[in-house]
Amino acid sequence: MLFPAPSDLFKSAKNDLIAELKLSHNVGGVSKLKSEQARIQEEEDNRKFRRFLETFTPENYLHKVGRTTRGPESSTDY
């Protein structure tokens, strides 16, 4: 297994840092960049969670349970 040379890792980290600093300059500072990135990530997480919750409606649950538990031995009389 080949590992990148330490100089390549340094160049990569340096380029990442430079790119982040350039972005932060456009946004108005490193702290604003970080908070903006956190806000965007939180919005994306909220969208994913809403889509996830949409799949778990009572109708979907009853439909799925009804499909999996009905068989010759199951009874609907409670």
Backbone as CSV, one residue per row, in Angstrom:
resi,resn,N_x,N_y,N_z,CA_x,CA_y,CA_z,C_x,C_y,C_z
1,MET,0.858,-1.172,0.000,0.000,0.000,0.000,0.903,1.232,0.000
2,LEU,0.627,2.134,-0.901,1.428,3.339,-1.009,0.779,4.482,-0.254
3,PHE,1.581,5.191,0.479,1.113,6.359,1.212,1.661,7.599,0.539
4,PRO,0.902,8.693,0.537,1.411,9.921,-0.064,2.618,10.437,0.724
5,ALA,3.501,11.063,0.016,4.689,11.627,0.642,4.285,12.750,1.585
6,PRO,5.035,12.956,2.676,4.696,14.041,3.606,4.591,15.402,2.925
7,SER,5.426,15.629,1.915,5.358,16.919,1.227,4.030,17.062,0.481
8,ASP,3.495,15.948,-0.051,2.195,16.003,-0.727,1.075,16.303,0.263
9,LEU,1.156,15.713,1.462,0.157,15.980,2.488,0.207,17.444,2.916
10,PHE,1.417,17.967,3.051,1.581,19.366,3.434,0.995,20.285,2.366
11,LYS,1.276,19.978,1.092,0.751,20.802,0.000,-0.773,20.760,-0.027
12,SER,-1.318,19.584,0.194,-2.770,19.445,0.195,-3.393,20.254,1.331
13,ALA,-2.821,20.144,2.533,-3.335,20.896,3.682,-3.187,22.395,3.444
14,LYS,-2.062,22.780,2.879,-1.826,24.198,2.600,-2.831,24.719,1.585
15,ASN,-3.080,23.950,0.531,-4.039,24.376,-0.490,-5.451,24.458,0.088
16,ASP,-5.813,23.504,0.965,-7.120,23.551,1.613,-7.250,24.803,2.475
17,LEU,-6.199,25.119,3.219,-6.216,26.298,4.073,-6.331,27.576,3.246
18,ILE,-5.599,27.645,2.166,-5.657,28.822,1.299,-7.055,28.980,0.709
19,ALA,-7.646,27.872,0.254,-8.996,27.929,-0.310,-10.006,28.383,0.742
20,GLU,-9.864,27.891,1.963,-10.776,28.289,3.032,-10.610,29.764,3.373
21,LEU,-9.389,30.234,3.397,-9.151,31.652,3.682,-9.722,32.547,2.584
22,LYS,-9.614,32.110,1.331,-10.190,32.879,0.235,-11.710,32.947,0.372
23,LEU,-12.320,31.806,0.712,-13.765,31.799,0.927,-14.152,32.712,2.077
24,SER,-13.380,32.654,3.158,-13.708,33.463,4.325,-13.589,34.950,4.015
25,HIS,-12.686,35.291,3.146,-12.533,36.698,2.760,-13.794,37.183,2.046
26,ASN,-14.363,36.334,1.193,-15.585,36.701,0.469,-16.776,36.810,1.409
27,VAL,-16.817,35.973,2.433,-17.954,35.944,3.351,-17.832,37.042,4.398
28,GLY,-16.631,37.353,4.815,-16.448,38.406,5.811,-15.696,37.937,7.034
29,GLY,-15.002,36.851,6.944,-14.213,36.363,8.069,-14.383,34.868,8.263
30,VAL,-13.420,34.286,8.952,-13.426,32.844,9.174,-14.616,32.444,10.038
31,SER,-14.896,33.201,11.090,-15.999,32.826,11.971,-17.339,32.905,11.240
32,LYS,-17.501,33.900,10.371,-18.736,33.990,9.592,-18.833,32.838,8.609
33,LEU,-17.694,32.462,8.021,-17.686,31.330,7.100,-18.106,30.061,7.827
34,LYS,-17.536,29.832,8.995,-17.861,28.630,9.777,-19.334,28.637,10.170
35,SER,-19.843,29.774,10.617,-21.248,29.831,11.019,-22.164,29.653,9.811
36,GLU,-21.774,30.190,8.663,-22.564,30.024,7.441,-22.573,28.553,7.013
37,GLN,-21.423,27.901,7.078,-21.356,26.485,6.742,-22.194,25.658,7.706
38,ALA,-22.160,25.989,8.986,-22.959,25.269,9.986,-24.448,25.483,9.730
39,ARG,-24.843,26.687,9.374,-26.243,26.982,9.087,-26.725,26.194,7.868
40,ILE,-25.914,26.159,6.839,-26.269,25.414,5.627,-26.386,23.925,5.931
41,GLN,-25.454,23.404,6.719,-25.497,21.990,7.091,-26.749,21.681,7.918
42,GLU,-27.095,22.574,8.831,-28.285,22.374,9.662,-29.556,22.388,8.803
43,GLU,-29.622,23.294,7.833,-30.773,23.329,6.937,-30.885,22.037,6.137
44,GLU,-29.759,21.533,5.664,-29.756,20.283,4.905,-30.191,19.116,5.791
45,ASP,-29.714,19.089,7.021,-30.114,18.042,7.963,-31.615,18.110,8.239
46,ASN,-32.142,19.317,8.402,-33.578,19.488,8.636,-34.394,19.011,7.444
47,ARG,-33.932,19.303,6.221,-34.637,18.830,5.019,-34.643,17.305,4.966
48,LYS,-33.502,16.698,5.254,-33.420,15.235,5.244,-34.343,14.637,6.301
49,PHE,-34.375,15.243,7.480,-35.212,14.734,8.562,-36.691,14.850,8.204
50,ARG,-37.087,15.969,7.583,-38.481,16.128,7.166,-38.865,15.074,6.144
51,ARG,-37.976,14.815,5.163,-38.255,13.773,4.175,-38.363,12.413,4.847
52,PHE,-37.505,12.164,5.830,-37.541,10.908,6.575,-38.868,10.766,7.310
53,LEU,-39.320,11.828,7.983,-40.576,11.777,8.724,-41.781,11.598,7.809
54,GLU,-41.702,12.130,6.594,-42.815,11.998,5.663,-43.091,10.541,5.316
55,THR,-42.086,9.694,5.392,-42.289,8.283,5.075,-42.945,7.532,6.216
56,PHE,-42.993,8.108,7.414,-43.553,7.438,8.579,-44.878,8.061,9.000
57,THR,-45.849,7.935,8.144,-47.190,8.390,8.481,-47.958,7.210,9.079
58,PRO,-49.011,7.472,9.839,-49.801,6.355,10.389,-50.349,5.432,9.291
59,GLU,-50.742,6.018,8.167,-51.269,5.208,7.071,-50.204,4.271,6.515
60,ASN,-48.987,4.791,6.329,-47.901,3.951,5.827,-47.580,2.838,6.815
61,TYR,-47.591,3.161,8.102,-47.290,2.163,9.126,-48.335,1.052,9.121
62,LEU,-49.613,1.437,9.115,-50.668,0.433,9.120,-50.649,-0.407,7.846
63,HIS,-50.349,0.235,6.747,-50.262,-0.493,5.484,-49.128,-1.512,5.535
64,LYS,-47.989,-1.105,6.046,-46.838,-2.000,6.109,-47.074,-3.116,7.124
65,VAL,-47.594,-2.795,8.298,-47.855,-3.805,9.311,-48.917,-4.775,8.810
66,GLY,-49.915,-4.246,8.152,-50.960,-5.091,7.603,-50.422,-6.083,6.585
67,ARG,-49.453,-5.681,5.805,-48.854,-6.568,4.805,-48.023,-7.661,5.445
68,THR,-47.311,-7.332,6.517,-46.355,-8.286,7.075,-46.959,-9.212,8.108
69,THR,-48.079,-8.846,8.748,-48.606,-9.690,9.814,-49.799,-10.520,9.387
70,ARG,-50.341,-10.280,8.242,-51.493,-11.068,7.803,-51.007,-12.407,7.271
71,GLY,-51.536,-13.401,7.825,-51.211,-14.748,7.384,-52.277,-15.680,7.888
72,PRO,-52.156,-16.967,7.633,-53.185,-17.888,8.073,-53.344,-17.938,9.575
73,GLU,-52.278,-17.709,10.318,-52.364,-17.792,11.783,-52.735,-16.474,12.438
74,SER,-52.693,-15.360,11.727,-53.010,-14.076,12.348,-54.505,-13.829,12.301
75,SER,-54.956,-13.079,13.284,-56.382,-12.784,13.364,-56.545,-11.284,13.540
76,THR,-57.611,-10.756,12.979,-57.879,-9.327,13.135,-58.834,-9.077,14.279
77,ASP,-59.300,-10.130,14.973,-60.179,-9.967,16.130,-59.351,-9.704,17.362
78,TYR,-59.531,-8.556,17.951,-58.765,-8.216,19.159,-59.676,-8.213,20.315
